[in-house]
Every structure is written in C-alpha cells, then in structure tokens.
Amino acid sequence: MKLLGRNHIIISVITFVILFLMNYLGNQEADKLERALMTAFAGVIGLSIGLFILNKGKDDKNPPQNFD
C-alpha cells in the first residue's frame, strides 16, 4: 500500500471516523469534541507511521547478508 495512495486515504478516513465516534459518543466531559478530534488525528498519524515502517523494506533489493 502506497503512503498517501487511494487505499491509504480510505483506511485513514475509516479509522478517523471510528475513533472519533467512539470517543465523542462515549465521553461525558465538557471538552469531548476536542478530545475526540485529538484522539482521532493521533490514531491516523500512528496508522500512517506504522504503514510507512511496514512498507519501508517491502521492495528492498539488497537484503542483509548473512542474517542468521
């Protein structure tokens, strides 16, 4: 999956919506909108970093020599 490609954007939007709704609907505090937005953005950023690390070595032409 290419970073900032079509599939990444779709997964990011779904992740944002799920995290936002979970935090917004389940919170009774006065600042529930701000907390829900921050948590949803942090989840999407974490997802993007994880996908970047996962795909970093996917097409590596020079694997490490004598790994074991």
C-alpha positions in Angstrom: 0.0 0.0 0.0 1.5 3.3 -1.1 1.7 6.0 1.5 -1.0 8.7 0.7 -2.4 6.5 -2.0 -6.0 5.8 -2.6 -6.2 2.8 -0.2 -4.3 4.6 2.5 -6.7 7.6 2.4 -9.7 5.3 2.6 -8.3 3.4 5.6 -7.4 6.7 7.2 -10.9 8.1 6.8 -12.5 4.9 8.2 -10.0 4.9 11.2 -10.7 8.6 11.9 -14.5 8.1 11.8 -14.4 5.1 14.1 -12.0 6.7 16.6 -13.9 10.0 16.6 -17.3 8.4 17.2 -16.0 6.1 19.9 -14.5 9.0 21.8 -17.3 11.5 21.1 -20.3 9.3 22.0 -18.6 7.6 25.0 -17.4 10.8 26.7 -19.4 12.8 29.2 -16.7 15.6 29.8 -17.2 19.2 28.7 -14.4 19.1 26.2 -15.5 15.9 24.4 -15.2 17.3 20.9 -11.6 18.4 21.4 -10.6 15.1 22.9 -12.3 13.1 20.2 -10.6 15.1 17.4 -7.2 14.8 19.0 -7.5 11.1 19.6 -8.8 10.5 16.0 -5.9 12.6 14.5 -3.4 10.7 16.7 -4.8 7.4 15.5 -4.5 8.3 11.9 -0.9 9.6 12.4 0.0 6.4 14.2 -1.5 4.3 11.4 0.4 6.3 8.8 3.7 5.9 10.6 3.0 2.1 11.0 2.3 1.7 7.3 5.4 3.7 6.4 7.6 1.4 8.6 5.8 -1.7 7.3 6.3 -0.8 3.6 9.8 0.7 4.0 11.6 -2.6 3.4 8.9 -4.2 1.2 10.7 -3.7 -2.1 14.3 -3.9 -0.8 16.6 -5.1 -3.5 19.5 -5.6 -1.1 18.5 -7.7 1.9 21.0 -8.0 4.7 23.8 -10.5 4.1 24.3 -13.5 6.5 21.2 -12.6 8.5 21.3 -15.7 10.7 
